[in-house]
Amino acid sequence: MEKIKIIKNIPIRIAEEEVYRYLGDKKDSSYIGQIEIQNIIREEIKIVNLLLENRGIYRFIPINSISEEGVIITAQGYQFLVNKSVVGFFQNAQYLLFAIATIGPKIEQIVQERFKQKQYLKAIVMDAVGTVAVKTVGQWLNHFLERNTNQQGFKLSRYFEPGSGDWDVEEQKKVFAILRPEQIGVNLNSYYMMQPVKSLSWIRAMGQNLLHSYRNEFSCNYCSLSKCPFRKFNSE
């Protein structure tokens, strides 16, 4: 369970509705301009599908201790610090799951080239399609891991990303030391940002008696970014 594992050619479907959401719009073909946008979105999805290099990498690390202050120490001696407000999600955790997903660099390269050529609309739409694609790859990998861990009698928590309000972005370098994602073409720059940009990294707690599993805790209601334009649910 502690070995690094890689999955290549992750199969996904890019949903038009999600692309509209990331563009801050809704799918509604009731006027001519919207029909034009719809055609552009569909064309960009076709192009992006040909450019995808969907890959994922993950690893489970045993936990030695978790303090009330949010300090997590693994069996390998790695130390992580999460926000004290989310320590409860790690109660009874036996392992930390580390994962990174990417769609490769080709989409962002074409987006940059289109901006240089002043093809702004197509660049923005392709960028949104790429964002939906990498989110979908991340969802696929999470669901894959959930199925496998459930079969072994384990539960997984919601996920936490470096740079979120729960976890400092500098912790990213520790994730890279544990996963070595250069194997799937993902690197870290001096600002702790991943390259390619269309990549995601996260950790999740795992345990047989985990108190807060993703099944009842995983939703936008548990995110502190209440003004996020991509929010799917309203906070209660």
N, C-alpha and C positions, 0 to 999 in steps of 0.2 A: 504493500500500500504506500510505502514511502518513496517509491521510485518515481522519477519524472516520466510522464506519459504524454505522447503527442497524438493528435488526431488531425489528419489532413482531409481536404476535399469535403468539408462539412456541408451537407445539402441544406439549402434554405429556399424560401419563397419570399420575395420582396413584396410587401403589401402596399398597394396604391394608397389606401386609406392612411397608412402611417406616414407616407411621403407627404401627403397633404397636411397632416398634422404638424410635421416638422417645418413645413413652409408657412405655418400659421393660417391655413385655409381649410375648407371642408370640400369634400367631393360633391359638387353640385353643377351639373351640366345645363343649367337653366338659361345661361347667356353665352354669347359667342366667345368672349374672352376666356371663360372658364373651359370651354371646349378646346380652345387652343392650348391652354395649360395642361389639360388632360392628355392631349396628344403628345406634348413634349415630355410629360412624366412617363408615359408608356414607352416612348422611344428611348428615354434615358435608362429606364429599367432594363430594356433589352441590351443596351450597350454595356451597362454595368455588369450584367450577368455573364458577359463574355470576358470581363476583366478580373473577376473575383478570384482570389487565392485564399480561400477560407481555411484557417488553421486554428487549432487550439492546443494549449499545453496546460497541464495541471499536475498537482502533487499534494499529497496529504502528509502533514507533519504532526507527530504526537505533541501534546501540550504537557509541560511540566507544572506550570502554575499560572494562576490568574489573580491579580490583586484587585481590591476594591477601587484603586485609583486608575485602573485600566491598563496596567502593565501585564503583558502576556509573554511568558518565557517558554520557548519550545525545547524539546528534547535535544536539539542540536545546538542550543545555546543562543539562538536568535531571540532578540527582545523587541517586542512591539508595544506601542502605546496608542490606545484608542481613547476616544472621549469617554469620560466617566458615565455620561448619560446612557451609553449603549452597552456597558459592561454586562448588564442583565441578560443580553442576548447570548452571552457566552457561558452562562451558567450550566454546569454539568458537561461542558464540552470536553471531548477527549482528543480531538484533532483539529487542526486548522487546515482548511482547503485553500490552496493558492491556485489561481487560474488566470490565464491571459488568452484573449481571442483577437484575431486580426483578419482583415480582408486583403491585406497586402497594400503596396504603394501605388498601383497603377491608376486608381480612381483619382487620388489627390493630385497626381502628376498632370492628368488631363484637365482637372479643375483649374489648376494654376495656369496652365497654358491657355485655357479659354479666357480667363481673366485678362491675361496679357493681350489677347486678341480682341478684347472688349465684347466677348460673347457672354455678357453678364447673366442673362436669364438662364441659359443652358448650364452655365457654371454653377449657379445657385441650386438649380434643380438636381444636377448630378451630385453635388455635395450632399444634398438632403437624401438622395437615394443611397449614397454611400453610408450615411449615418444610420439609416434604417437597416441597411445590410449588416453592418457590424453589430448593431444592437440585436439583430435576429440571430447572428452567429453566436453571440454571447448567450442568448436565450436557449438556443439549441444545446450548447455545451452545458448550461446549468440543468436543463431538463434531463440530459443524458446522465449527468452525475447524480441527480436526484433519484432517478430510477435505479441506478446501480447501488447507491448507498442504502436506499430503502430495502432492496432485496437482501442486504446484509444486516438489516435490523438497526440501521443508523438513521438519524434525522439531521437535516441541515438547517442552519439559520438563514435569515435574509442575508444579502451580500453587502459588503462594505468596500468602497473604492478609495484608493489613495487620492487625496485632494478634496474629498467630500468634507462636510462639516464634522464627520465622525472620526476622520483619520487624516493625519498630516501627509501632504504630498511627498515629503522627503522619505517617508517609509517605503516609497516605491523602489528605492535602491535595494532594500532588503528582499523585496519580492523578486527582483531580478537576480539577486544572488542565489536565491533558493530555486528558482525555475530555470534560469539560464535560457530565456526565450530567444536569444540570438539563433537558436536552432530552428525557429520558425520565422526568422527574418525580422524580429522586433528588437529594437535597441532603445537605450535611454540617453537623452541629451543632458547637458549640464544643468538644465532647469527642471529635471526630473519628468520631462514630458516624453511620451513614447513616440517612436518613429517606426513604422508609418503612423500618422496621426489617427487613422481609422483603426485603432486598437483599443481594447479595454482590458483592465486588470482589476481583480477583486480577491477578497478573502471571504470565507464563510466558516462558521463554527460547525463542528460535527460531533455528535455523541449519541449513544443509545438512549440516554435519558435526558436529552436536551429539553430545557423548559420552554424555549421559544423557537418553534420550528417555522420554516418559511410558509407553511400551509395556512397559518392563522396570523402571521406577523408581516408577511411580505406584501406591501402595497405602498402607493404614494402617500398614504396617511401617516407613514412612519418616517417620511423624509422631512427635513427641516426647511427645505426650500419651498415655502408656501406660495411664492410668487413665480415659480417656474412655469414658463409658457408651455412646457411639454407635459405638465401634470395631468394625470388621467383621472384622479379622484380628488374631491374636496376634503380638506381636513375636517374632522369632526370636533 
